[in-house]
């Protein structure tokens, strides 16, 4: 992946803790059932793009079918999380919280990004339909499975594919500043007030 998140020294300890939380969260959050079986982390097929063509190897796409790179988020702070559209608990909860946060006037100053961990099923069109139930301001990301896995590893997301129950993943919010540097992390069920506090500490106003 062309761009990577670089953690500042002052956040190094927090990033390590986030990695530990992500691993532990696999047990705390629970296991979600995917709509289809996974062949493994390196599935041979890629999710079709909006027009039906598979994304190129290593390519990420947003929910409109446009190519996506992390550096595209530069210039505005972002709240980023991982999940998949067939997730029945943690993902809807976190996205509903984000929707409430955006409704308070944050869209002009804050980007919310939902990255699918199930790119074979979550095409751009599927992501667009799913996110339409929350907020049009939320950006969905999918694409080549290898690129998705690399992005998940960058953020130290705990993922288990091909387990009998389906797809298991950790659920966290990552607050990125205008330079696409991770400044804070929060659990998926963090209330709006807690996220607003994190944003304030990063000098992001939602008012």
Helices and strands as residue ranges (DSSP letters): G 9-11, H 12-29, E 60-62, E 67-68, G 70-73, E 77-83, H 90-101, I 102-106, E 110-116, H 124-131, E 138-143, H 145-154, E 159-163, E 166-169, E 172-176, E 182-187, H 192-201
